[in-house]
Amino acid sequence: MTASPWAHVARAAAALAAGMGVGRFVYTPILPLMHARAGLSAGAGANLATANYAGYLLGALAGTLAPALVRSRAVLRGSLILLTATLAAMPLTHSTAVWAALRLSAGAASALVFVIAVASLLHHLREHPAHLPGWAFGGVGAGIALSGLLVLALRSVSDWRAAWWAAAALTAVLAAAAWRLRPEDAPAATAAGDRPGARTHRWFGALFLSYFLEGVGYIVAGTFLVAAIGQGSPGWVGSGAWVLVGLAAVPSSALWARLGRRWSRPGLLLTALTIQAAGIALPALSGSTAAALGSAVLFGATFLGVSTLALATGAQLRFPRSVALLTAGYSVGQILGPLVVAPLLRHGYHQALLLAALVVLAAAVAAAVLRIGFPHHMGRDHTVPVRQRRPAGAATRS
């Protein structure tokens, strides 16, 4: 265990800000600039998003099939370097094929950074309150907000190339802050009584389905929200809404994790997914600035919370390699999301957002099924401070 849990939180937050908040999501506020100034069509924009999500799947699968990667500091550092390089290379070409290759590589690097950082948090901070890993997840929101502010500041004085270079510089700074993050240790031998049984597998199946559907639905908003808002609002509203997404996301994981100490995680997952579906649908139902900003707050306040709750639930079930498996399913959903809505984009983004909201509601239904008979007693100790440990004989996390 690290000597200073907050130092570990800060390094993990920096890694997640670099890998996800900037490396992954900066494409969202830059996309309208590339449409307007780089000649990128809506279909090509969706294809670049799909390439990034395909790379994310490859990285998640690598973490699943080769668990040693998740425990490697060299892999973490190499992924951060690769991510920075791919962002810096985007302005050097106008080739859609090269852009796709760069976003594919960035996606793989993002997934490895994410899986390593989250596995490290769940491992090294398991004896600490659940809000500590939650604040680390907030690094994703901080990265979104910082990159969104950069794009907002540059959009009126420069072009899309400067936005990519600024994103690369920000990623480099965050990578330096994450450089000393300690990955999880090699696993100890699993006792026979800790192996998940058939019923645990069934609960994990419902969780996997819910998180997969969330991947399909949320990524449509995560990719096209700025462009959708920008279609019917003043130019600053789209980028401003994305900054608001990031700011709302910063405390969200810690708050959802804290709620998870008092209430059922599957029940909270159901609540978060329902709120998120409403947030995704708002810009499609109303073109007002208030609806756009309200959508940003609801989306930002839930999409990281859903990940926090889902990954913590997988760990609570003590399912082997749950982080990598859930991330892989999530990433498959993210690949399918843009492909499913691509035929709708020629009519604008509103139909795509409504479809995404319905898919997230389906994820909420799967979470409701997960809640039925869920073994709430399993693995809860890793979210409780040491001074509040249960008496000997109570169930503990392996």
N, C-alpha and C positions, 0 to 999 in steps of 0.2 A: 504494500500500500504506500502511496506517496506521502511524504512528510507533511506537505501542505495541500489539503484537498482543493483549496481555492486556486492555487497555482496550476493544479491539474485541470480544473474547470476552465481557467483562462486559456491554457494551451489548446485544449479540445475545442473551445469556442472559436479560437483563431483558425484552427484547422477546418472546422465546419463552415466558418464564414468564407474562407478561401475556396474550399471545395464545392460548396453548395451555393452560398449566398451570392458570390461573385462568379466563380467559374461556371456554375450551372445556370443561374438565373439572370445574369446580366444580359443575356440574349433577349429577354422579354422587353426591357425598355429600349434596347438598341434596334430591335426588329422594325419599328415604324420608321426609324431613320434610314435603315437599309432599303425599305420599300420606297421611300421618297427620294433618296439620293444615291443609291447603289443599283437601282433598277431591279431589285429583287421582287419577284411576283409572290402573291399569297401562297400559291402552291409550292413554290421553291422554298419559301420560308417554313412551311409545314414540313417539307422534306428535311431541311437542316435540323429542325427540332427532333424529327424521328431519328436522324443519324446520331444525335447526341444521346437520345434515350437508348438506342441500340448499344452504343458504347457503354452506357451505364449498366445495361444488362450484362455485357461481357465482364465488366469489372466485378459486379455482384456475383456472377457465376464463378469467377476466379476465386473470390473469397469463400465461396461455398465448397468448391471442389478441392481447393488447396488451402486449408485453414492456416498453414504456416505463414501465408502471406499476410493474414490479419494480425499476426504477432510480430511483424518485421518493421523495425524502424526505418530500414533502408528502403522498403517498399513505400512507406509513408512519404519519406523525403523525395524519392524519385517521382512519385505521383504529383507532389506539390510543384516540383520543377517542371514536369511535363505540362501540367495545367497552365502554369504561367506562360510557358513557351507557346502553347497553342493559342492563347488569347492574343499574345503579341504578334503572332503570324497572320491573324485574320485580315488586317488591313493591307497585307502585302500582295494580295491577289484579287481578281474579280471572278475567278473560276468557281462556279458553284460546286464542282466536283472536289476541288481542293478544300473549299469551306466545309463540305460534308466530311471529308477525312479529318480535318482539324476538330470539328465538333464531335466526331466519333471518338477520337483520342481523348478529348477533354471529358467526355462522358465516362469513359473507362477510368480515368484518373479520379474523377469526382466520386465514383462509386467506391473505389478502394480507400480514398480518404475518409469517406463517410463510414464505411464498415469498420475500419481500423479505429476511428475516433469513438464511435458508439460502443464497440466492444470494449475498448479501453475504459470508457466511463462506467459501463455496467460492471466491469470486473473490479477496478480499483476503488470505486466509490460505493460498493454495495453495502458497506457498513455505515454509510452516511445517509442523511435525509434525502428523499427523492427529489427535492427541489434543486439540489446541487447539479446533478446531470441535466435537469431542466434548464438551468441557466446556461449550461454549455450548449444545449440545443438552440438557445436564443442567439448564439453566434450566427446561425443561418439568417435570422431576421436582421441582425446588425449588418451582415454582408449585403443583404438585399437593400437595406436603407442607404448604406454608404454608396453602393454602386448606382442606385437610383438617383441619389443626389448628384453624383458625378455626371451622369448622363443629362440630368435636368440642367445643370450648370453649363454643360458644353453644347447643348443642342442649339442654342441661339448664337454661339460665337464660333463654332467649329463644325466638323462633319462626323460621319459615323466612324471614320478611321481613328480620330482622336479619342472617341469613346472606348474603342477596343484597347488602345494603348493605355489609357487611364485605368481601365479595368485590370490590365496585366500588371501595371505598377502597384495597384492596390493589393492584388493577389500576392505579389512578391513580398510586400510588407507583412501581410497576414501569415504567409508561409514562414517567414523568419520568426514570428511570434510563436508559431506552432512547432518549430524545429525540434524542440526537446521533449515533445509529447511522448510519454511512455506507453507503448502498446500493451495489450493484455499479456499475462504470463501464460506459459504452457498449462493446459488443463490437468488437474489431478485425476487420478483414476476414479471412475464413477461407481459408486456403490450400487449393489443390485436393487436396493430399495428406492434408489433415485431415478431409475429408468422410467421413462414415461410409459404408461399403460395404454390400452386400447381407447379408453374413454378420453384420456389426455390427447391422444392423436386426433380424436373427433373434434374436441374443442379447438385444437390448433388448426384443423381443417377449416372450421368456420372463421377463425381469425384470419387465416391466410386468404380466404375468399373475400372477406371484408376489405382487407388491406390491398388486395389486387384490384378490386373495383374502385377503391379510393384512388389508386394510381391512374386508372383510366380517366376518372372524372376530374380530379383536381388538376391534372397536368394541362387540360384544355384551358382552364383559367390561368394557370401558372405560365402558359406560353402566350396566350392571346388576349389577356385581360387589358393590357395597356393599349393594344391596337383596337380592341372593341370599344373601349371608352373614348379613344381618340377620334373615332368615326363621327361622333355626334357632340363632342365637347370641345372647348378651347384647348389649344395645344398643350398647355401646362397641366391640364387635369389628368391625362393619362400617366405621365411621368410622376406627377405628384401623388397620384393614387398608389403607384408602385412603391414610392417611399413610405407611404402610410401602411402598406402591407408589411414592409419590413419592420417599422416601428411597433406595429401591433404584434408582430411575431416574437419580438425580443423577450417579453416577459411571459408569453403564452405557455411555453412548455413547462416552466417552473410552476405556474399557476395550476395547470392541468395535473401536473405530478403531485402537487400538494393536495389537490382535491382527491387524487387517487389514494391518499392515505385514509380518507374518511368514507369514501363511497366506492361502489363497485367500478372497477376499470371498464368492464364491458358496457355498463350503463353510461359511464362518461363518454366512452367511444361512440355510443349511439347518439348522445346529446351533441357532441362535437360535429359528427357527420351531418346531422340534421341542420345545425346552424350553418355549416359550410355550404350545404346545398342551397339554402336560402340566399347566402351571400353571392354564390355564383350566378344565380338566376336574376338577381336584382338589376344589373345593367341591361339585361335582355328585356326586362319588363318596364323599365323606365330609363329615359335618356337624360334625366336630370343630373346635375353635378352632385346633389345630395345622395342620389342612389349610387353613383359611381364611388363616392368616398365611403358610403356605408358598406358597399360591397367589399372595398379594400380592407376595412376594419374587420369585418366578419371573416373574410378569407384569411387574413393575416393572423387573426386570433385563434384559428382552428387548424390550419394545415400542418403546422409543426406539433401542435397538441395531439393530433391524430397519430402522428409518427411516434411521439413519446409514449402514448398510451398503448399503441399496438406493440411496439418493441418491448416495453416493460411487461405487457401481458404474456408475450412469448417467453420472456425470461422467467416470469412467475410460474409458467407451466413447466419450466425446466426442460424445455424441448431442445435437443441438441442442435447447435449452430442456428438458433432461431433468428438471430439478427441477419445473418447472410441469406437464409432462406426467405424470410419475409421481404428483405430488400430486393431479392431476385424476382419474387412475384410482383412486387410493387413496380419494378422497372419494366417487366413485361407489359403491365397495364399502361405504363407511360408511353411505350412504343405504340400500343394500339390506340390510345386516345387521339393523337393527331390524325392517324389513318382513318379512324371511324368518322371524324368530323370533317375531313378534307372535302368530301363532295358538297358539304353545306357552306363552305367558305366563299363560294362564288356569289352567294346571296348575302354576304356580310358575316358577322360573327355572332349575331343574336341567337340563331337557331343552334349553333354549336354550343353556346353557353347553356341553353335550356336542356339540350341533350346531356351535357356534362352534369348538370344539376340532378337530372333523373338517375344517372349512374351512381352518383354519390348517395342518393336516397336508397338505392339498392344496396350499397355498402352498409348503410344504416340498418337495413333489414337483416343483413347477415350478422351485424353486431348484436341485434336483438336476439337472434337465435343463439349466438355465443353466450349471451347472458343467462340463458335458461340452464339452471343446474350447475353453473360455473363453480369450480372448486376454489372459492375465495381464500381458503386457508393456506393454499400452496404457495411457498416461496415468498411470502410477504415480508420476511424479516430483513431482506436487503434494502427495503425502503424505510426502515425504522431506525432512528438513532440508537447507539449502543446502550444509552441509559434507559431506553424504553424497551429493551429486549424482553421477550416473553420468557416465562419460566422454562427450566429444563424440561425436555420431553415434548415441547411444542414443535411444530413443523418448522424447519429451517431450510434456507436456500443452499443448495450444494455448491 
